[in-house]
């Protein structure tokens, strides 16, 4: 079973190219479960036209959230799982954030005696969240507490719980630690460790030697081009015009300007070991592991595998998704097509050579679900 989590980024920057390529990739990858954040009407409309979407059930309540906020969290689950969707609005969200979860039942072990045959059913609940953005650590802490309390209720006893999404804080340092050589002694991750102490972060379990940044200014060259474009707009356009309206960046409480112009990201080493101090090359960059896939086992069992077992669900691996560029094109010719509004043509160096699905990298987790047969 493959579970994908991705913040698709609602920004207009290279949107058509990003969304079209993402749809094509999803069709070929065919995840069993997709958990998306920042889904906007255009993405959902295009999704509805694809034949492969007929293989999935959709969290329809997400559409109401989209109408209220302009974007939403969306879940897709293959129809063979007969998923039951529910939503959980965070009580303290100032951004209308809602957690969605789907419960699936699968047949696992079958025991046969001389008189009876018994089939064990495994119930797994998969959730997708987009915790509060901006400088709202107290709200995010409360939302983590709400998530933990929700899945501690009796109706989830005996269930495997998997939680995915954009948590909007890093496991390594706080956003305030950018430009500092030593991270703060107390960071937001400490709240997570206390509240979610009975959950396992699959990334840190499988890749203890890799930081797994899902927002990476050094690796994702599109972020540099995005900041270049904003700089160019401010310098050459009439601020009163519609296409000059500033895009509000909801995910990050400050627009970090370290990579605005002239930075060769290809020279950066992107495979840093885990350390308690900030790597010299990381100090001025927003390199964060905002996105996670967590699980809590309903019971433990022994196995020759060193990887965790969720009842009969074995976590095999997790990897970054969308961390390689899609085919290049001129981002300026794509977005600034009205030549009469351009004071001077963009220089060759202003052309974005690398476009990614999103400003975030996603996560793709692989599970071995023994006897994977859906329950009607």
DAQUI-V193524 format. One record per pair of residues at least 24 apart in sequence whose ideal C-beta (glycine too) atoms are under 8 Angstrom apart, sorted by sequence separation. I is the first residue (numbers start at 1). J is the second residue. D is the distance in Angstrom with one decimal. If there is no record, write none. Layout:
i:I j:J d:D
i:I j:J d:D
//
This chain:
i:19 j:43 d:5.6
i:23 j:47 d:6.8
i:55 j:79 d:6.1
i:57 j:81 d:8.0
i:61 j:85 d:6.8
i:73 j:97 d:7.7
i:81 j:105 d:8.0
i:101 j:125 d:5.5
i:102 j:126 d:5.3
i:127 j:151 d:7.6
i:328 j:352 d:7.4
i:331 j:355 d:7.0
i:4 j:29 d:7.4
i:27 j:52 d:4.5
i:30 j:55 d:7.7
i:41 j:66 d:6.3
i:57 j:82 d:8.0
i:60 j:85 d:7.2
i:62 j:87 d:8.0
i:73 j:98 d:6.4
i:75 j:100 d:5.2
i:77 j:102 d:5.0
i:81 j:106 d:7.4
i:101 j:126 d:6.5
i:102 j:127 d:7.9
i:167 j:192 d:7.5
i:230 j:255 d:7.9
i:293 j:318 d:6.2
i:328 j:353 d:5.0
i:20 j:46 d:7.6
i:26 j:52 d:7.3
i:40 j:66 d:7.2
i:57 j:83 d:5.3
i:59 j:85 d:4.5
i:61 j:87 d:4.6
i:69 j:95 d:7.0
i:72 j:98 d:7.5
i:73 j:99 d:7.5
i:74 j:100 d:7.7
i:75 j:101 d:7.9
i:101 j:127 d:3.9
i:125 j:151 d:7.0
i:258 j:284 d:4.3
i:259 j:285 d:7.2
i:328 j:354 d:6.3
i:329 j:355 d:6.9
i:2 j:29 d:7.4
i:4 j:31 d:4.1
i:15 j:42 d:7.0
i:19 j:46 d:6.0
i:23 j:50 d:5.8
i:39 j:66 d:6.8
i:69 j:96 d:4.5
i:73 j:100 d:5.6
i:75 j:102 d:5.7
i:77 j:104 d:6.9
i:100 j:127 d:6.9
i:101 j:128 d:7.3
i:140 j:167 d:7.3
i:258 j:285 d:5.8
i:328 j:355 d:6.6
i:2 j:30 d:7.7
i:3 j:31 d:6.6
i:6 j:34 d:7.7
i:8 j:36 d:5.5
i:10 j:38 d:4.4
i:57 j:85 d:7.3
i:59 j:87 d:7.4
i:68 j:96 d:5.7
i:99 j:127 d:5.8
i:100 j:128 d:5.3
i:140 j:168 d:6.2
i:227 j:255 d:7.7
i:258 j:286 d:7.6
i:325 j:353 d:7.9
i:327 j:355 d:7.7
i:2 j:31 d:4.4
i:3 j:32 d:6.7
i:4 j:33 d:7.1
i:5 j:34 d:8.0
i:6 j:35 d:7.6
i:7 j:36 d:7.5
i:8 j:37 d:7.1
i:9 j:38 d:5.8
i:10 j:39 d:7.8
i:99 j:128 d:7.1
i:100 j:129 d:7.9
i:140 j:169 d:6.3
i:231 j:260 d:5.6
i:256 j:285 d:7.8
i:325 j:354 d:3.9
i:326 j:355 d:5.3
i:2 j:32 d:5.2
i:3 j:33 d:4.6
i:4 j:34 d:4.9
i:5 j:35 d:4.4
i:6 j:36 d:5.8
i:7 j:37 d:4.2
i:8 j:38 d:5.6
i:10 j:40 d:4.7
i:40 j:70 d:6.8
i:44 j:74 d:7.1
i:99 j:129 d:4.5
i:171 j:201 d:7.2
i:227 j:257 d:6.6
i:231 j:261 d:6.9
i:256 j:286 d:4.8
i:325 j:355 d:6.0
i:326 j:356 d:6.7
i:1 j:32 d:4.7
i:2 j:33 d:7.5
i:4 j:35 d:6.8
i:5 j:36 d:7.9
i:6 j:37 d:7.4
i:7 j:38 d:5.3
i:8 j:39 d:6.3
i:40 j:71 d:5.0
i:65 j:96 d:6.6
i:125 j:156 d:6.1
i:325 j:356 d:5.8
i:326 j:357 d:7.0
i:1 j:33 d:7.4
i:3 j:35 d:7.1
i:5 j:37 d:8.0
i:39 j:71 d:6.0
i:97 j:129 d:7.5
i:137 j:169 d:7.0
i:227 j:259 d:6.1
i:228 j:260 d:6.6
i:324 j:356 d:7.8
i:38 j:71 d:5.1
i:39 j:72 d:5.2
i:65 j:98 d:5.3
i:97 j:130 d:5.7
i:171 j:204 d:7.1
i:227 j:260 d:4.8
i:228 j:261 d:6.4
i:323 j:356 d:7.4
i:39 j:73 d:7.0
i:97 j:131 d:6.8
i:125 j:159 d:4.9
i:127 j:161 d:7.3
i:129 j:163 d:6.7
i:131 j:165 d:7.2
i:252 j:286 d:7.1
i:322 j:356 d:5.8
i:8 j:43 d:6.2
i:39 j:74 d:4.3
i:97 j:132 d:6.1
i:123 j:158 d:6.5
i:124 j:159 d:6.4
i:125 j:160 d:7.1
i:127 j:162 d:7.0
i:128 j:163 d:8.0
i:129 j:164 d:7.5
i:130 j:165 d:5.7
i:131 j:166 d:6.9
i:133 j:168 d:5.4
i:224 j:259 d:4.6
i:322 j:357 d:4.0
i:37 j:73 d:5.2
i:62 j:98 d:7.9
i:123 j:159 d:4.7
i:124 j:160 d:4.2
i:125 j:161 d:5.4
i:126 j:162 d:4.6
i:127 j:163 d:4.7
i:128 j:164 d:5.2
i:129 j:165 d:3.9
i:130 j:166 d:5.0
i:131 j:167 d:5.1
i:132 j:168 d:6.6
i:163 j:199 d:7.0
i:215 j:251 d:8.0
i:223 j:259 d:6.7
i:224 j:260 d:7.7
i:322 j:358 d:6.2
i:36 j:73 d:6.9
i:61 j:98 d:7.7
i:95 j:132 d:6.1
i:123 j:160 d:7.2
i:124 j:161 d:7.8
i:125 j:162 d:7.2
i:126 j:163 d:7.9
i:127 j:164 d:6.9
i:128 j:165 d:5.1
i:129 j:166 d:7.6
i:131 j:168 d:4.9
i:137 j:174 d:8.0
i:35 j:73 d:7.5
i:36 j:74 d:4.6
i:62 j:100 d:6.5
i:94 j:132 d:7.1
i:95 j:133 d:6.5
i:122 j:160 d:7.0
i:124 j:162 d:6.7
i:126 j:164 d:7.0
i:127 j:165 d:7.6
i:129 j:167 d:7.5
i:130 j:168 d:7.6
i:131 j:169 d:7.7
i:161 j:199 d:7.6
i:322 j:360 d:7.9
i:323 j:361 d:4.4
i:35 j:74 d:7.8
i:36 j:75 d:7.6
i:61 j:100 d:7.0
i:93 j:132 d:5.9
i:172 j:211 d:6.2
i:217 j:256 d:7.2
i:224 j:263 d:6.3
i:251 j:290 d:7.6
i:322 j:361 d:5.3
i:34 j:74 d:7.8
i:35 j:75 d:5.6
i:36 j:76 d:7.7
i:135 j:175 d:7.8
i:321 j:361 d:6.5
i:322 j:362 d:5.0
i:34 j:75 d:6.9
i:59 j:100 d:4.7
i:217 j:258 d:6.7
i:224 j:265 d:6.4
i:320 j:361 d:4.8
i:321 j:362 d:3.7
i:33 j:75 d:7.1
i:34 j:76 d:4.1
i:90 j:132 d:7.6
i:94 j:136 d:7.5
i:217 j:259 d:5.4
i:320 j:362 d:7.2
i:321 j:363 d:6.1
i:33 j:76 d:6.9
i:34 j:77 d:8.0
i:59 j:102 d:7.0
i:320 j:363 d:6.7
i:321 j:364 d:4.4
i:33 j:77 d:5.1
i:221 j:265 d:5.3
i:319 j:363 d:7.5
i:320 j:364 d:7.7
i:31 j:76 d:7.9
i:32 j:77 d:7.3
i:33 j:78 d:7.3
i:57 j:102 d:8.0
i:94 j:139 d:7.1
i:318 j:363 d:6.0
i:319 j:364 d:5.5
i:32 j:78 d:5.1
i:93 j:139 d:6.9
i:97 j:143 d:7.3
i:219 j:265 d:7.0
i:318 j:364 d:6.9
i:92 j:139 d:5.6
i:141 j:188 d:7.7
i:144 j:191 d:6.5
i:148 j:195 d:5.5
i:218 j:265 d:5.6
i:318 j:365 d:4.4
i:33 j:81 d:7.9
i:99 j:147 d:6.5
i:140 j:188 d:7.0
i:144 j:192 d:6.3
i:148 j:196 d:6.2
i:317 j:365 d:7.4
i:318 j:366 d:7.2
i:32 j:81 d:7.2
i:77 j:126 d:7.6
i:147 j:196 d:7.8
i:219 j:268 d:7.5
i:317 j:366 d:5.0
i:92 j:142 d:5.2
i:93 j:143 d:7.2
i:141 j:191 d:4.6
i:145 j:195 d:5.6
i:218 j:268 d:4.4
i:315 j:365 d:6.9
i:316 j:366 d:4.4
i:75 j:126 d:7.6
i:92 j:143 d:7.2
i:99 j:150 d:7.6
i:137 j:188 d:5.1
i:140 j:191 d:7.6
i:144 j:195 d:4.6
i:219 j:270 d:5.0
i:315 j:366 d:7.8
i:316 j:367 d:6.3
i:90 j:142 d:7.8
i:144 j:196 d:6.2
i:218 j:270 d:6.1
i:315 j:367 d:5.7
i:316 j:368 d:5.6
i:75 j:128 d:5.2
i:90 j:143 d:5.0
i:314 j:367 d:6.4
i:74 j:128 d:7.8
i:137 j:191 d:7.5
i:141 j:195 d:7.2
i:216 j:270 d:7.4
i:313 j:367 d:5.3
i:314 j:368 d:4.2
i:73 j:128 d:5.4
i:91 j:146 d:6.7
i:313 j:368 d:7.3
i:73 j:129 d:6.9
i:90 j:146 d:5.9
i:103 j:159 d:7.2
i:313 j:369 d:5.3
i:314 j:370 d:7.6
i:73 j:130 d:5.1
i:310 j:367 d:7.7
i:312 j:369 d:6.9
i:313 j:370 d:7.7
i:88 j:146 d:7.6
i:312 j:370 d:4.3
i:312 j:371 d:7.1
i:10 j:70 d:7.6
i:10 j:71 d:4.9
i:210 j:271 d:7.5
i:211 j:272 d:6.4
i:88 j:150 d:5.8
i:211 j:274 d:6.2
i:218 j:281 d:7.2
i:209 j:273 d:6.5
i:210 j:274 d:7.9
i:218 j:282 d:7.4
i:209 j:274 d:6.7
i:208 j:274 d:7.2
i:218 j:285 d:5.2
i:217 j:285 d:4.3
i:219 j:287 d:8.0
i:33 j:102 d:7.3
i:216 j:285 d:7.8
i:217 j:286 d:4.9
i:218 j:287 d:6.0
i:291 j:360 d:6.1
i:216 j:286 d:8.0
i:217 j:287 d:6.2
i:290 j:360 d:6.7
i:291 j:361 d:7.5
i:293 j:363 d:5.3
i:215 j:286 d:6.2
i:216 j:287 d:5.0
i:291 j:362 d:6.9
i:292 j:363 d:7.4
i:215 j:287 d:7.2
i:216 j:288 d:7.8
i:291 j:363 d:5.6
i:293 j:365 d:4.9
i:215 j:288 d:4.7
i:213 j:287 d:4.7
i:214 j:288 d:7.2
i:215 j:289 d:7.9
i:213 j:288 d:6.2
i:214 j:289 d:5.5
i:215 j:290 d:5.2
i:211 j:287 d:7.6
i:213 j:289 d:5.5
i:214 j:290 d:5.4
i:215 j:291 d:8.0
i:175 j:252 d:7.1
i:212 j:289 d:5.2
i:214 j:291 d:4.0
i:175 j:253 d:6.7
i:178 j:256 d:6.2
i:211 j:289 d:6.4
i:175 j:254 d:7.2
i:178 j:258 d:7.8
i:168 j:251 d:6.6
i:166 j:251 d:7.2
i:203 j:289 d:7.1
i:203 j:292 d:6.8
i:203 j:293 d:7.1
i:35 j:126 d:7.4
i:37 j:128 d:7.3
i:201 j:292 d:5.8
i:202 j:293 d:5.0
i:36 j:128 d:7.5
i:38 j:130 d:7.2
i:73 j:165 d:7.2
i:201 j:293 d:7.7
i:202 j:294 d:7.0
i:243 j:335 d:7.9
i:33 j:126 d:5.6
i:35 j:128 d:3.5
i:37 j:130 d:4.2
i:183 j:276 d:7.4
i:201 j:294 d:5.6
i:202 j:295 d:6.4
i:243 j:336 d:7.5
i:183 j:277 d:7.5
i:200 j:294 d:6.6
i:182 j:277 d:5.6
i:183 j:278 d:6.2
i:199 j:294 d:4.4
i:200 j:295 d:5.7
i:243 j:338 d:7.7
i:181 j:277 d:6.5
i:182 j:278 d:6.7
i:199 j:295 d:6.6
i:200 j:296 d:7.3
i:181 j:278 d:5.5
i:199 j:296 d:4.8
i:200 j:297 d:7.9
i:180 j:278 d:6.5
i:196 j:294 d:6.7
i:198 j:296 d:5.7
i:243 j:341 d:7.3
i:181 j:280 d:7.8
i:232 j:332 d:7.6
i:241 j:341 d:6.6
i:177 j:278 d:7.0
i:206 j:307 d:6.9
i:172 j:274 d:7.7
i:181 j:283 d:6.1
i:205 j:307 d:7.4
i:229 j:331 d:6.6
i:180 j:283 d:6.9
i:205 j:308 d:6.3
i:220 j:323 d:7.8
i:222 j:325 d:7.7
i:229 j:332 d:7.3
i:238 j:341 d:7.3
i:179 j:283 d:6.1
i:219 j:323 d:6.9
i:221 j:325 d:7.2
i:237 j:341 d:6.2
i:173 j:278 d:6.8
i:178 j:283 d:7.4
i:179 j:284 d:5.8
i:237 j:342 d:7.8
i:178 j:284 d:6.9
i:202 j:308 d:7.9
i:214 j:320 d:7.0
i:225 j:331 d:5.7
i:229 j:335 d:6.9
i:236 j:342 d:6.3
i:237 j:343 d:7.5
i:178 j:285 d:7.2
i:216 j:323 d:7.9
i:236 j:343 d:4.1
i:178 j:286 d:6.0
i:200 j:308 d:5.9
i:212 j:320 d:6.7
i:236 j:344 d:6.5
i:251 j:359 d:7.6
i:206 j:315 d:7.3
i:251 j:360 d:8.0
i:205 j:315 d:7.4
i:175 j:286 d:7.3
i:206 j:317 d:5.8
i:207 j:318 d:7.3
i:206 j:318 d:5.4
i:175 j:288 d:7.3
i:202 j:315 d:5.6
i:232 j:346 d:6.6
i:173 j:288 d:7.9
i:203 j:318 d:5.5
i:134 j:250 d:7.0
i:172 j:288 d:7.3
i:202 j:318 d:4.7
i:133 j:250 d:4.7
i:136 j:253 d:7.8
i:172 j:289 d:6.4
i:133 j:251 d:5.1
i:134 j:252 d:7.5
i:135 j:253 d:3.9
i:170 j:288 d:3.8
i:171 j:289 d:5.0
i:232 j:350 d:6.5
i:133 j:252 d:7.3
i:134 j:253 d:4.0
i:135 j:254 d:8.0
i:169 j:288 d:7.8
i:170 j:289 d:5.4
i:133 j:253 d:7.3
i:170 j:290 d:6.3
i:169 j:290 d:6.9
i:171 j:292 d:7.8
i:168 j:290 d:5.7
i:228 j:350 d:6.0
i:3 j:126 d:6.7
i:5 j:128 d:6.9
i:7 j:130 d:7.2
i:167 j:290 d:6.0
i:229 j:352 d:8.0
i:166 j:290 d:5.6
i:167 j:291 d:7.0
i:228 j:352 d:7.8
i:166 j:291 d:5.3
i:167 j:292 d:5.5
i:165 j:291 d:6.9
i:164 j:291 d:8.0
i:165 j:292 d:7.1
i:225 j:352 d:3.6
i:37 j:165 d:6.2
i:38 j:166 d:7.9
i:164 j:292 d:7.1
i:35 j:164 d:4.4
i:37 j:166 d:4.8
i:163 j:292 d:7.6
i:164 j:293 d:4.8
i:225 j:354 d:7.7
i:35 j:165 d:6.3
i:163 j:293 d:7.4
i:164 j:294 d:7.6
i:222 j:352 d:6.4
i:162 j:293 d:6.8
i:163 j:294 d:4.5
i:221 j:352 d:7.4
i:162 j:294 d:7.0
i:163 j:295 d:7.5
i:221 j:353 d:6.8
i:222 j:354 d:6.0
i:162 j:295 d:4.8
i:221 j:354 d:4.1
i:222 j:355 d:5.5
i:226 j:359 d:7.2
i:161 j:295 d:6.6
i:220 j:354 d:8.0
i:222 j:356 d:4.9
i:160 j:295 d:6.8
i:161 j:296 d:4.4
i:160 j:296 d:7.3
i:220 j:356 d:5.6
i:223 j:359 d:6.0
i:160 j:297 d:6.5
i:161 j:298 d:7.7
i:222 j:359 d:7.0
i:160 j:298 d:5.3
i:159 j:298 d:5.8
i:220 j:359 d:6.8
i:158 j:298 d:5.3
i:157 j:298 d:7.8
i:220 j:361 d:7.3
i:215 j:359 d:6.6
i:151 j:296 d:7.3
i:215 j:360 d:5.5
i:216 j:361 d:6.9
i:214 j:360 d:5.3
i:215 j:361 d:7.4
i:214 j:361 d:4.6
i:162 j:310 d:7.7
i:213 j:361 d:7.4
i:214 j:362 d:7.3
i:214 j:363 d:6.9
i:160 j:310 d:4.2
i:160 j:311 d:5.7
i:160 j:313 d:5.8
i:95 j:250 d:7.2
i:3 j:162 d:6.7
i:5 j:164 d:3.9
i:7 j:166 d:4.5
i:5 j:165 d:6.1
i:203 j:363 d:7.2
i:3 j:164 d:6.5
i:5 j:166 d:8.0
i:202 j:365 d:5.7
i:124 j:310 d:7.3
i:122 j:311 d:5.1
i:124 j:313 d:6.5
i:122 j:312 d:5.6
i:122 j:313 d:7.1
i:166 j:360 d:6.8
i:164 j:363 d:7.3
i:108 j:311 d:7.1
i:109 j:312 d:7.0
i:108 j:312 d:4.3
i:14 j:222 d:7.2
i:13 j:222 d:7.5
i:38 j:250 d:7.9
i:13 j:226 d:5.2
i:38 j:251 d:7.9
i:11 j:226 d:7.5
i:13 j:229 d:6.8
i:13 j:247 d:7.7
i:12 j:247 d:6.7
i:11 j:247 d:5.4
i:11 j:249 d:7.7
i:7 j:251 d:7.2
i:121 j:375 d:5.9
i:109 j:370 d:7.8
i:110 j:371 d:7.7
i:108 j:370 d:5.9
i:109 j:371 d:7.0
i:106 j:369 d:6.0
i:108 j:371 d:5.2
i:107 j:371 d:5.7
i:106 j:371 d:7.3
i:106 j:372 d:6.0
i:107 j:373 d:4.6
i:106 j:373 d:6.5
i:107 j:374 d:7.8
i:106 j:374 d:6.3
i:107 j:375 d:5.9
i:105 j:374 d:7.4
i:106 j:375 d:6.4
i:104 j:374 d:7.4
i:105 j:375 d:4.0
i:7 j:290 d:7.8
i:7 j:291 d:6.7
i:6 j:291 d:7.8
i:5 j:291 d:6.0
i:5 j:292 d:8.0
i:5 j:293 d:5.9
i:3 j:293 d:6.6
i:82 j:374 d:5.7
i:81 j:374 d:5.3
i:82 j:375 d:6.9
i:80 j:374 d:4.7
i:82 j:376 d:6.7
i:22 j:322 d:7.7
i:21 j:326 d:4.5
i:21 j:327 d:7.7
i:18 j:326 d:7.4
i:17 j:326 d:7.0
i:1 j:313 d:7.6
i:17 j:329 d:6.3
i:6 j:321 d:6.3
i:6 j:322 d:6.6
i:4 j:321 d:6.2
i:14 j:331 d:5.5
i:17 j:334 d:6.8
i:13 j:331 d:7.2
i:16 j:334 d:7.4
i:14 j:334 d:6.4
i:14 j:335 d:7.4
i:13 j:335 d:7.1
i:12 j:335 d:7.1
i:25 j:357 d:7.6
i:31 j:364 d:7.0
i:22 j:357 d:4.9
i:29 j:364 d:7.8
i:21 j:357 d:6.9
i:18 j:355 d:6.5
i:14 j:352 d:7.3
i:17 j:355 d:5.8
i:18 j:356 d:7.4
i:18 j:357 d:5.5
i:18 j:358 d:6.8
i:14 j:355 d:5.0
i:9 j:357 d:7.9
i:11 j:359 d:7.3
i:8 j:357 d:6.9
i:9 j:358 d:4.0
i:8 j:358 d:5.3
i:9 j:359 d:4.8
i:6 j:357 d:7.0
i:7 j:358 d:6.0
i:9 j:360 d:6.6
i:6 j:358 d:6.4
i:7 j:359 d:7.7
i:7 j:360 d:4.2
i:6 j:360 d:6.8
i:7 j:362 d:7.5
i:6 j:362 d:3.2
i:5 j:362 d:5.8
i:6 j:363 d:7.6
i:4 j:362 d:6.1
i:5 j:363 d:4.9
i:4 j:363 d:7.2
i:4 j:364 d:5.1
i:5 j:365 d:7.9
i:3 j:364 d:7.4
i:4 j:365 d:7.9
i:2 j:364 d:6.3
i:3 j:365 d:4.7
i:2 j:365 d:7.2
i:2 j:366 d:5.8
i:3 j:367 d:7.0
i:1 j:366 d:7.5
i:2 j:367 d:7.7
i:1 j:367 d:4.5
i:1 j:368 d:7.7
i:1 j:369 d:4.7
i:1 j:372 d:6.7
//
